[in-house]
Amino acid sequence: MKPEQMIALLALLMVAPALQGIATKTKAVLAGRRGAPVLQLYYDLGKLVRKGSVYSTTTTWIFRAGPVVLLVSSLAAALLLPLDGRAAPIRFSGDLVAFAGLLALGRFALVLAGLDTGSSFEGMGASREVTFASFAEPALLLCFAALVLATGSASLSGMLGAPIGAAWPHTAAGLSLVGLSLFVLLLAENSRVPIDDPATHLELTMIHEVIVLDHSGPDLALILYASAVKLGLFGALLVGVFVPRADVAAPAAIGLLVLGLALVSVAVGVVESVIARVRLSQVPTLLTGAAVLALCGIVLLLR
């Protein structure tokens, strides 16, 4: 791993917990409230790590392994992204499929952990999680397919490196639709409004939060940090599409990554302030719309 790749990866891992804080703070400011500090998640993680974990007698090793697999899969996915704007630490043809697969693996482990509690309530949440994922994952693959057509590369390093900068002048319309689709997927994959509300306490409307209710202490800290990293990964995808950085110096490229992630978080906060959460029955329609946007991008790129 090159030094600039290591620095870019560490930058993402360090700022990831702040991204949710920026989104929450933006939402609070627009609503005329003071809101929680931007660094609130850092404090929460530190507090949870110092606590002990409580396990139900009905759970097995699957429940304990879920948070670990979730975090490891998220970190492995980060190694496939060219965070420095040039090349990822691990890259190969078709690594975009591995990226999507690692994210799916983390979700699968968390769903199994929820089911392992034997709770019908968490079973309901697990059902919702995998149902909506079946709409989000095809949309993500369609976005990747559009990027392959635009750049001629089947690797994330090729798609989000130098080739995408050369592709923008000729494929701006198609790439813009892909970027919009990725932003909708960012909201869905990270349980943000209008898909889900990470701060909700209404049992009948929760999606992602249902399957983590029985986790506590360090296990919950792993889940919260992995969720922050996942938000950073989708934010990095958006930055890679809209801000090609292969032609700038490595320090500037990393700085643009951090700035871009902060702007994405602000955009998430703005969306959550102006759009209400949709009904559960409308979530598939919204995710299908994201897939249609990516498909329209593919049509434009094929012309």
C-alpha positions as CSV (number, residue, x, y, z in Angstrom):
1,M,0.0,0.0,0.0
2,K,1.4,3.4,-1.0
3,P,1.7,6.1,1.6
4,E,-1.0,8.3,0.0
5,Q,-3.4,5.4,-0.1
6,M,-2.7,4.7,3.6
7,I,-3.3,8.3,4.5
8,A,-6.5,8.5,2.5
9,L,-7.8,5.4,4.1
10,L,-6.9,6.6,7.6
11,A,-8.6,10.0,6.8
12,L,-11.8,8.2,5.9
13,L,-11.8,6.0,9.0
14,M,-11.0,9.0,11.2
15,V,-13.7,11.4,9.9
16,A,-16.4,8.7,9.3
17,P,-18.1,9.3,12.8
18,A,-18.2,13.0,12.2
19,L,-20.2,12.6,8.9
20,Q,-23.3,11.6,10.8
21,G,-22.7,14.5,13.2
22,I,-22.5,17.0,10.3
23,A,-25.8,15.7,8.8
24,T,-27.5,15.9,12.2
25,K,-26.1,19.3,12.9
26,T,-27.2,20.6,9.5
27,K,-30.7,19.3,10.1
28,A,-30.8,21.0,13.6
29,V,-29.6,24.3,12.3
30,L,-32.1,24.4,9.5
31,A,-34.8,23.6,12.0
32,G,-33.7,26.4,14.3
33,R,-32.4,24.1,17.0
34,R,-29.0,23.8,18.7
35,G,-28.7,20.1,18.1
36,A,-26.1,17.6,19.2
37,P,-22.4,18.3,18.8
38,V,-20.8,17.2,15.5
39,L,-18.5,14.9,17.5
40,Q,-21.3,13.3,19.4
41,L,-20.7,9.8,17.9
42,Y,-17.1,9.9,19.0
43,Y,-18.3,10.4,22.6
44,D,-20.9,7.7,22.2
45,L,-18.3,5.2,20.8
46,G,-16.0,5.9,23.7
47,K,-18.7,5.4,26.3
48,L,-19.9,2.1,24.7
49,V,-16.4,0.7,24.5
50,R,-16.0,1.2,28.2
51,K,-19.2,-0.7,29.0
52,G,-19.9,-4.4,29.1
53,S,-22.1,-6.4,26.6
54,V,-25.2,-8.1,27.7
55,Y,-26.3,-11.3,25.9
56,S,-29.6,-13.1,25.9
57,T,-29.6,-16.8,26.8
58,T,-31.2,-17.6,23.5
59,T,-28.3,-16.1,21.4
60,T,-25.4,-18.1,20.0
61,W,-22.0,-17.2,18.5
62,I,-23.8,-15.9,15.5
63,F,-25.1,-12.9,17.5
64,R,-21.6,-12.1,18.8
65,A,-20.0,-12.5,15.3
66,G,-22.5,-10.2,13.5
67,P,-21.0,-6.8,14.5
68,V,-17.4,-8.1,13.9
69,V,-18.3,-9.4,10.4
70,L,-20.1,-6.1,9.7
71,L,-17.1,-4.0,10.5
72,V,-14.5,-6.2,8.8
73,S,-16.6,-6.3,5.6
74,S,-16.9,-2.5,5.7
75,L,-13.1,-2.1,6.1
76,A,-12.4,-4.6,3.4
77,A,-14.8,-2.7,1.0
78,A,-12.8,0.5,1.8
79,L,-9.7,-1.1,0.5
80,L,-11.3,-1.5,-2.9
81,L,-12.1,2.2,-3.3
82,P,-9.5,4.6,-4.8
83,L,-9.8,7.1,-1.9
84,D,-6.8,9.1,-3.1
85,G,-8.4,9.6,-6.5
86,R,-5.9,7.3,-8.3
87,A,-5.9,3.7,-7.3
88,A,-7.2,1.5,-4.5
89,P,-4.8,-0.6,-2.3
90,I,-6.5,-3.7,-3.6
91,R,-7.7,-3.6,-7.2
92,F,-8.6,-6.1,-9.9
93,S,-11.0,-6.4,-12.8
94,G,-14.5,-6.8,-11.5
95,D,-13.7,-5.6,-8.0
96,L,-16.9,-3.6,-8.1
97,V,-18.8,-6.9,-7.7
98,A,-16.6,-7.7,-4.7
99,F,-17.4,-4.2,-3.2
100,A,-21.1,-4.8,-3.5
101,G,-20.7,-8.3,-2.2
102,L,-18.8,-7.2,0.9
103,L,-21.5,-4.7,1.8
104,A,-24.1,-7.4,1.3
105,L,-22.1,-9.7,3.5
106,G,-22.1,-7.2,6.3
107,R,-25.9,-6.8,6.0
108,F,-26.3,-10.5,6.0
109,A,-24.3,-11.0,9.2
110,L,-26.3,-8.3,10.9
111,V,-29.6,-9.8,9.8
112,L,-28.5,-13.2,11.1
113,A,-27.5,-11.7,14.4
114,G,-31.0,-10.1,14.7
115,L,-32.7,-13.4,13.8
116,D,-30.5,-15.2,16.3
117,T,-32.2,-13.4,19.2
118,G,-35.4,-15.4,18.6
119,S,-37.4,-12.2,18.7
120,S,-40.3,-11.9,16.4
121,F,-39.9,-8.1,16.5
122,E,-36.3,-8.3,15.2
123,G,-37.4,-10.9,12.7
124,M,-39.8,-8.3,11.3
125,G,-36.9,-5.8,11.1
126,A,-34.7,-8.4,9.4
127,S,-37.4,-9.0,6.8
128,R,-37.7,-5.3,6.1
129,E,-33.9,-5.0,5.8
130,V,-33.5,-7.7,3.2
131,T,-36.6,-6.8,1.3
132,F,-35.4,-3.2,0.7
133,A,-31.9,-4.4,0.1
134,S,-33.2,-6.5,-2.8
135,F,-34.2,-3.2,-4.5
136,A,-31.1,-1.3,-3.5
137,E,-28.5,-3.7,-4.6
138,P,-29.6,-4.0,-8.3
139,A,-29.6,-0.2,-8.5
140,L,-26.0,-0.1,-7.2
141,L,-24.9,-2.6,-9.8
142,L,-26.7,-0.6,-12.5
143,C,-24.7,2.5,-11.4
144,F,-21.5,0.5,-11.6
145,A,-22.5,-0.7,-15.1
146,A,-23.0,2.8,-16.2
147,L,-19.6,3.8,-14.9
148,V,-18.1,0.9,-16.7
149,L,-19.6,2.1,-20.0
150,A,-18.5,5.7,-19.3
151,T,-14.9,4.8,-18.5
152,G,-14.3,1.5,-20.2
153,S,-12.9,0.0,-17.0
154,A,-14.4,-2.9,-14.9
155,S,-12.4,-1.9,-11.9
156,L,-13.3,0.7,-9.3
157,S,-9.8,2.2,-9.5
158,G,-10.2,2.6,-13.3
159,M,-13.8,3.9,-13.0
160,L,-13.1,6.5,-10.3
161,G,-9.5,7.3,-11.3
162,A,-8.2,9.1,-14.3
163,P,-10.7,7.7,-16.9
164,I,-13.7,9.3,-15.3
165,G,-12.2,12.8,-15.5
166,A,-11.7,12.2,-19.2
167,A,-15.2,10.9,-19.6
168,W,-17.1,13.9,-18.0
169,P,-16.9,16.2,-21.0
170,H,-18.6,13.6,-23.3
171,T,-20.9,11.8,-20.8
172,A,-22.0,14.6,-18.3
173,A,-25.7,13.8,-18.6
174,G,-25.3,10.1,-18.0
175,L,-22.9,10.5,-15.1
176,S,-25.1,13.1,-13.5
177,L,-28.0,10.6,-13.4
178,V,-25.7,8.0,-12.0
179,G,-24.6,10.4,-9.3
180,L,-28.2,11.2,-8.4
181,S,-29.0,7.5,-8.2
182,L,-26.0,6.9,-5.9
183,F,-27.2,9.7,-3.6
184,V,-30.6,8.0,-3.3
185,L,-28.8,4.7,-2.5
186,L,-26.7,6.5,0.1
187,L,-29.8,7.5,1.9
188,A,-31.3,4.0,1.6
189,E,-28.1,2.1,2.6
190,N,-27.5,4.3,5.6
191,S,-31.1,4.3,6.9
192,R,-31.6,8.0,6.3
193,V,-34.7,10.1,5.7
194,P,-36.8,9.6,3.5
195,I,-36.1,5.9,3.6
196,D,-35.7,5.4,7.3
197,D,-35.1,7.5,10.4
198,P,-32.0,6.6,12.5
199,A,-33.5,8.5,15.4
200,T,-36.9,6.9,15.4
201,H,-38.4,5.0,18.4
202,L,-41.6,4.0,16.7
203,E,-41.6,0.2,16.6
204,L,-43.9,-0.2,13.6
205,T,-41.8,2.1,11.4
206,M,-38.2,1.1,12.2
207,I,-36.2,-0.8,9.6
208,H,-32.5,-0.9,10.3
209,E,-32.7,0.0,14.0
210,V,-34.8,-3.0,14.8
211,I,-32.1,-5.5,14.2
212,V,-29.6,-3.8,16.5
213,L,-31.8,-3.3,19.5
214,D,-30.4,-6.2,21.5
215,H,-26.8,-5.2,21.0
216,S,-25.0,-3.3,23.7
217,G,-21.5,-2.2,24.8
218,P,-18.6,-2.8,22.5
219,D,-20.8,-4.8,20.1
220,L,-23.1,-1.8,19.5
221,A,-20.0,0.4,19.2
222,L,-18.8,-1.8,16.3
223,I,-22.2,-1.5,14.6
224,L,-22.3,2.2,15.0
225,Y,-18.8,2.7,13.7
226,A,-19.3,0.3,10.8
227,S,-22.4,2.3,9.9
228,A,-20.4,5.5,9.9
229,V,-17.8,3.9,7.7
230,K,-20.5,2.7,5.3
231,L,-21.8,6.3,5.0
232,G,-18.2,7.4,4.2
233,L,-17.9,4.7,1.5
234,F,-21.0,5.8,-0.3
235,G,-19.9,9.4,0.2
236,A,-16.5,8.5,-1.3
237,L,-18.3,7.0,-4.3
238,L,-20.2,10.2,-4.9
239,V,-17.0,12.3,-4.5
240,G,-15.2,9.9,-6.9
241,V,-17.9,10.4,-9.6
242,F,-18.3,14.2,-9.3
243,V,-14.8,15.3,-8.3
244,P,-12.1,13.4,-10.3
245,R,-8.8,13.9,-8.5
246,A,-6.3,12.0,-10.5
247,D,-4.6,15.1,-11.9
248,V,-4.0,16.9,-8.6
249,A,-1.3,16.3,-6.0
250,A,-2.0,13.6,-3.4
251,P,-2.4,15.9,-0.4
252,A,-4.9,18.0,-2.3
253,A,-6.7,14.9,-3.5
254,I,-7.1,13.7,0.1
255,G,-8.2,17.2,1.2
256,L,-10.8,17.2,-1.6
257,L,-12.0,13.8,-0.4
258,V,-12.6,15.1,3.2
259,L,-14.2,18.3,2.0
260,G,-16.4,16.3,-0.4
261,L,-17.5,13.9,2.4
262,A,-18.4,16.9,4.5
263,L,-20.5,18.4,1.7
264,V,-22.3,15.1,1.1
265,S,-23.2,15.0,4.8
266,V,-24.5,18.6,4.6
267,A,-26.6,17.5,1.6
268,V,-28.0,14.6,3.6
269,G,-29.0,17.0,6.4
270,V,-30.7,19.3,3.9
271,V,-32.7,16.5,2.4
272,E,-33.8,15.3,5.8
273,S,-34.9,18.8,6.6
274,V,-37.1,19.4,3.5
275,I,-38.4,15.9,2.8
276,A,-40.6,13.8,5.1
277,R,-40.1,10.1,5.6
278,V,-42.1,8.1,3.1
279,R,-44.4,5.2,4.0
280,L,-42.8,1.7,4.1
281,S,-45.0,0.7,1.1
282,Q,-43.4,3.5,-0.9
283,V,-39.8,2.6,-0.2
284,P,-39.6,0.1,-3.0
285,T,-41.0,2.7,-5.4
286,L,-38.3,5.1,-4.4
287,L,-35.5,2.6,-4.8
288,T,-36.9,1.5,-8.1
289,G,-36.7,5.1,-9.2
290,A,-33.0,5.1,-8.3
291,A,-32.5,2.0,-10.5
292,V,-34.4,3.8,-13.3
293,L,-32.1,6.8,-13.0
294,A,-29.1,4.5,-13.4
295,L,-30.8,2.7,-16.3
296,C,-31.4,6.1,-18.0
297,G,-27.8,6.9,-17.5
298,I,-26.8,3.7,-19.2
299,V,-29.1,4.5,-22.2
300,L,-27.5,7.9,-22.6
301,L,-24.0,6.4,-22.4
302,L,-25.0,3.8,-25.1
303,R,-26.0,6.5,-27.6
